[in-house]
């Protein structure tokens, strides 16, 4: 039996995951449109795994149009996808 609070918690987690999944390709596209992407990719590769999401967020790739800050989780997923595609 699932309690209503557990169902609500699971629903919120699923919604957050869906948002990250939907926005990550936009973040990658913003990376691809960056005129300094080659240098920034090299800098991203040099970062430790726990610093990469901060770097992507700092550059602005994970901030969506009209937003003031990145959506939580998008920068990390974006960094992983960029690095995977660069291999």
Protein Blocks (a to p, Z undefined) as FASTA:
>chain_A
ZZfklmmmmmmmmmmmmmmmmmmmmmmmmmmmpmklmmmmmmmmmpcfklmmmmmmmnom
mpcghiabdcehjlmmmmmmmmmmmZZ
